[in-house]
Amino acid sequence: MTRPSEVEATWHQQMVLRETLTLAVPMHMADLHGLPPRMLAAIASDSATTIGSRGDVLQFGGKHCADTFNALARGLAAAALTADGGVDYAGHHWCADPYCRAASRFDHAPEADDAELPEPPPVPAPRATHDVPLTGTHL
């Protein structure tokens, strides 16, 4: 079995980081929602300190990789909830505004025709599920 090239390994690491942040940041945003802005700013600052001192483990691995990843995701979540226009990182955009359509904070400026936009469709409720025993006739 051949080992992946350094370029392939780096691409894979970046892809895994981006995809896991896609899930982790919104989870942290839900956890932090409702905290006062001062506390969110402190969380973002603490996260930045952690990333600044141990960020290399996200690239090279190491003892504190999970803690550093969570600091990155939590810091991005705290910044997204307080920063005007949300935050961008690794090709993703997170924002406190659920109708945010921007990939940069400059696109958040209200437009003249925003009032004419239709309401977004309602999110359907989960369907009820029932336990149905499997028998030989259903297989």
N, C-alpha and C positions, 0 to 999 in steps of 0.2 A: 504494500500500500504506500503510495507516495504522499508526502506531506504537502499541504497547500502552500502556495507561494506566499511571501510576505504581503504582497498586494491583495491577494484573495483573502487572507486572514484579516487584514485591516478592513477590507470592505465588509466582510462578514460581521466583525465586531461593531462597526458603525451601524449596519443594518439592524442588528439585534438591539443596540442601544436606542435607535430611533423607534423601533416597534414597541419595545417595552415602555418607553416614555409615553407612547400613544395611550397606553392603558393606565400607567401609574400616575401621571399628572392629573387627569380628571378625577381619579380616586382621591388624591390628596386635596384637590380643590373642593370636593364634596366634604371631606373631613374638616377643612379649614373654613368653610363657608360660615359666615356669621361672626367671625372673630373681628375685633376692632382693627382698623388700619394700622395702628401703632404696633400691635402685636404681630400682624402679618409682616410689617417691615422688619421687625426684630427676627422673625423666622427666616425671612429672605436673607438678612445679613448674616445670621449664623450659618445658613446653608452655603453662602458665598465663601465664608471663612473655611468651612470644611472642604469645599471643592478646591479652593486655592491651595490648601495644604496637602490634600490627598487626591487630587483629581487625576494624577497619573495612574492610579490603580484601575480607573475605568478603561484605560487603554491597555495596560500591561497585566492587569489582574493583581491580586494580592490579598492580604489579610483583611483589609477594610473595604473591600469592593462593594459589598451589599450596603453598608452604612453610607458610603459615598454616593452610590446610586440613589438611595432614598433621600439623601440631602439634596441632590440635584433635582429630583422630581418634586420634592416638597418646596424647595426654593422657587422653582419655576411656577408651581401652583400658587404660592403666596404672592409672587410678583404678578401673575396673571389676574389675581383678584384685586390688586391695588393699582397696578400700572394703567394709566390712561391709554387705552388701545391694546391692552394685553401684551403678551410676549411671544417672540419668535425664537425657535431654537431647532436646529437640525432639520429644517424644512417643515416644521410644524408650527401651528399658531394656537395659542390658548388665550382665552379672554373671559372675563366675568359676564360680558354681554352675550346672552344665549343666541342672539340674532346676528352676531358678528359675522361679517362676510369677508373680512380683510385678512391679508397675509402680512400686513405691516400697519403700524399705527397711523400712518398718513392716510390710509384709506378709510379711517373711521369718521372722517368729517361728514356731517350730515349733508345729504344732497337735496336739492329742491324737490325732486319727485319721490322722495322716500315716503311721503304721506299717501301716495297712490299705490304702494305695494300691498298686495293682498296679505291677509293674516296667514301664518303658516298653518298647515293642516294639523289637526289634533293628533297627538300620539296615541295609538290604539292601546287599550288596556291589555294585559296579558290574558290569554285564553285559559279557561279552566282546563285542567288535565284530570283524567280519571285513570285509576289503576285498572287495567283490563288484564285478567289472567290469560296467559298464552296457553293454548291447548294445541294438541296435535293437528287440528283442522286449520289453524291459522299459520302454520309454519310452512 
